[in-house]
């Protein structure tokens, strides 16, 4: 009898925890670590408008799923989705053609206005009418962001503008302040917060020099999921359904 008991205990120790049918799946959502006020990391902790929404929604799923929000540089997160390594990424805009490896998208987390801020004397208005004999306008964007409208895409192809991908909002604003960039294209609220952060660091900076030149586009942000339907993420559709329901519930509570 004692030998049988030892055998059973040994067998239990050898069986991995994941073999337990009651174990909750660990669902990891990659999160842009430098996109305030929507999602950003500070002192090892994640903050942001979208972060709080998803955290509140995840609590409603806690009996079924263990949701992990993992901060990551945006470009690296997009690459992880493209390579099929990651299950979900927060918060992409919907780009069905340019990012075919992401599908479906969650219910909207919020709408963002993407705008261009430019230095004095620079404008992206009527950019296609700009003479090709002039030097191209240098535009900064955050690495991995797809935020150009059709007019700017055409202007880029014609050599009227030149796009520079930089690490994050603060890096772009600093380059804009030093006239290494002519314009910076990004979400309006994120950029305005970035101006305040840079102003605290560079006390001589006059943020009034930067003018909002034009609205480039308006887009909704989402959780984007891998298009992979294989065995790697067997909980995919159940999780998406429940997360969408939970997000809508959280949004209703916020708006009440």
C-alpha positions in Angstrom: 0.0 0.0 0.0 2.8 2.4 0.9 4.6 1.6 -2.4 1.4 2.4 -4.3 1.0 5.7 -2.5 4.6 6.6 -3.3 4.0 5.7 -7.0 0.8 8.0 -7.2 2.6 10.9 -5.5 5.6 10.5 -7.9 3.2 10.4 -10.9 1.5 13.6 -9.8 4.8 15.3 -9.5 5.7 14.3 -13.0 2.5 15.5 -14.6 2.8 19.2 -15.7 0.4 21.7 -14.2 -1.1 22.4 -17.6 -2.4 18.9 -17.7 -4.9 19.9 -15.0 -8.2 20.5 -16.8 -9.0 23.3 -14.4 -5.9 25.3 -15.1 -6.8 28.7 -16.5 -5.1 29.6 -19.8 -2.5 32.3 -19.5 -3.3 34.9 -22.2 -0.6 37.4 -23.0 -1.4 40.7 -24.7 1.6 42.7 -25.9 1.3 46.4 -25.1 3.0 49.5 -26.6 5.3 50.6 -23.8 5.7 54.2 -25.0 2.3 55.7 -26.1 1.0 57.9 -23.3 -1.7 58.6 -22.4 -3.1 55.4 -23.9 -0.4 52.8 -22.9 3.0 53.3 -21.5 5.5 51.9 -19.0 6.9 53.9 -16.1 9.1 52.6 -13.3 8.2 49.0 -14.3 4.5 49.5 -14.2 2.0 49.9 -17.1 -0.4 52.9 -17.2 -2.8 54.3 -19.7 -6.4 54.9 -20.7 -6.5 51.6 -22.8 -4.6 49.7 -20.1 -7.2 50.5 -17.4 -10.0 49.5 -19.8 -8.5 46.2 -20.5 -7.5 45.5 -16.9 -11.1 46.1 -15.8 -12.4 43.8 -18.6 -9.8 41.2 -17.7 -11.2 41.1 -14.1 -14.5 39.9 -15.5 -12.7 37.0 -17.3 -10.6 36.1 -14.2 -12.6 32.9 -13.6 -11.6 31.6 -17.0 -8.4 33.3 -18.1 -5.2 34.8 -16.6 -4.6 37.9 -18.7 -1.1 39.2 -18.8 -0.3 42.7 -20.2 3.4 42.7 -21.4 5.0 46.0 -22.3 7.1 46.0 -25.5 8.5 48.5 -28.0 5.8 48.9 -30.7 7.8 47.9 -33.7 9.0 44.7 -31.9 5.4 43.9 -30.9 4.2 44.3 -34.5 7.1 42.0 -35.6 6.0 39.4 -33.0 2.5 39.4 -34.5 3.8 39.1 -38.0 6.0 36.2 -37.1 3.1 34.4 -35.4 4.8 34.5 -32.0 2.2 36.6 -30.2 -1.5 36.2 -29.6 -2.5 39.8 -29.3 -1.2 43.4 -29.5 -2.6 46.6 -28.0 -3.5 49.2 -29.5 -3.3 49.0 -33.3 -5.5 50.7 -35.7 -7.3 48.5 -38.3 -5.0 47.8 -41.3 -6.5 44.7 -43.0 -4.3 45.1 -46.1 -1.0 46.3 -44.6 -1.2 43.9 -41.6 -3.0 40.8 -42.9 -1.5 38.7 -40.1 -3.7 40.6 -37.6 -7.4 39.5 -37.5 -9.8 40.0 -36.0 -9.8 43.2 -33.9 -11.5 43.8 -30.7 -14.3 46.3 -30.1 -13.0 49.9 -30.3 -11.1 51.1 -27.3 -11.4 54.7 -28.4 -11.0 57.1 -31.3 -7.8 59.0 -31.9 -7.1 62.1 -34.1 -3.8 61.8 -35.9 -2.4 65.3 -36.6 0.7 67.0 -38.0 2.6 69.5 -35.8 5.1 71.5 -37.7 7.8 74.1 -37.1 7.2 77.7 -38.2 7.1 78.3 -41.9 6.4 74.6 -42.7 3.1 73.2 -43.9 1.7 69.9 -45.2 -1.4 71.7 -46.5 -1.8 71.0 -50.3 1.4 69.0 -50.1 0.9 67.6 -53.6 1.1 71.2 -55.1 4.6 71.6 -53.6 7.3 72.1 -56.2 9.6 69.0 -56.5 12.5 71.4 -56.9 12.2 72.2 -53.2 13.9 70.0 -50.6 11.6 67.3 -49.2 9.8 68.1 -45.9 11.2 65.9 -43.1 8.4 64.2 -41.1 8.9 62.2 -38.0 6.7 59.3 -37.0 6.9 56.7 -34.2 8.6 53.5 -35.4 6.1 50.9 -36.7 3.2 53.3 -36.9 1.0 53.3 -40.1 -0.5 56.8 -39.9 -0.1 58.4 -43.3 -3.2 59.3 -45.4 -3.3 58.8 -49.2 -2.1 62.3 -49.9 1.0 61.9 -47.7 1.7 58.5 -49.1 1.6 59.9 -52.6 3.8 62.9 -51.6 6.3 60.4 -50.2 6.4 58.4 -53.5 7.0 61.7 -55.3 9.8 62.7 -53.0 8.0 65.7 -51.7 8.3 64.5 -48.1 10.8 62.2 -46.3 9.6 60.0 -43.4 11.9 59.3 -40.5 10.9 56.6 -38.0 12.1 57.3 -34.5 11.7 55.4 -31.2 8.9 57.2 -29.6 7.0 60.5 -29.1 9.6 62.2 -26.9 12.4 61.4 -29.3 10.4 62.8 -32.2 9.5 66.0 -30.3 13.1 66.6 -29.3 14.2 66.3 -32.9 11.4 68.6 -33.9 12.6 71.2 -31.3 16.1 71.0 -32.7 14.8 71.5 -36.3 16.1 68.1 -37.3 12.5 67.4 -38.3 10.1 69.8 -40.0 6.9 68.1 -38.8 5.8 65.3 -36.5 2.7 63.2 -37.2 1.1 61.3 -34.3 -2.1 61.2 -32.2 -3.0 64.7 -31.0 -3.4 63.9 -27.2 -0.2 61.9 -27.1 1.8 64.6 -28.8 0.4 67.4 -26.5 1.4 65.3 -23.4 4.8 64.8 -25.0 5.2 68.6 -25.4 4.6 69.0 -21.6 7.1 66.3 -20.8 9.8 67.7 -23.0 9.2 71.2 -21.7 10.0 70.0 -18.2 13.2 68.5 -19.5 14.2 71.3 -21.8 13.2 74.4 -19.9 14.2 76.8 -22.7 11.9 75.1 -25.1 9.0 77.2 -26.4 6.3 74.7 -27.4 4.3 77.5 -28.9 6.6 77.3 -31.9 4.9 74.0 -32.9 1.6 74.6 -34.8 -1.0 71.9 -35.5 -0.9 72.1 -39.2 -3.6 69.6 -40.3 -5.6 66.5 -39.3 -4.1 63.6 -41.1 -6.8 61.0 -40.2 -9.0 59.7 -37.4 -8.9 56.0 -36.4 -10.2 53.8 -33.7 -7.7 51.7 -31.5 -8.2 48.1 -30.7 -6.7 44.9 -29.4 -5.5 43.1 -32.5 -5.4 39.3 -32.5 -3.2 36.9 -34.5 -4.8 35.5 -37.6 -3.4 32.0 -36.7 -6.3 29.6 -36.1 -4.1 26.6 -35.3 -3.5 24.7 -32.1 -1.2 27.3 -30.7 -4.1 29.4 -29.3 -7.1 27.1 -29.0 -8.9 29.5 -26.7 -8.8 32.3 -29.4 -12.4 32.7 -30.3 -13.8 32.1 -26.9 -11.4 34.7 -25.4 -12.2 37.3 -28.1 -15.9 36.9 -27.6 -15.7 37.2 -23.8 -13.2 40.1 -23.9 -15.4 42.1 -26.3 -18.4 41.6 -24.0 -16.3 42.6 -21.0 -14.9 45.7 -22.8 -18.4 46.8 -23.8 -19.6 46.3 -20.2 -16.7 48.4 -18.9 -17.4 51.2 -21.4 -21.0 51.3 -20.4 -20.1 51.7 -16.8 -17.6 54.5 -17.6 -20.3 56.3 -19.6 -23.0 56.0 -17.0 
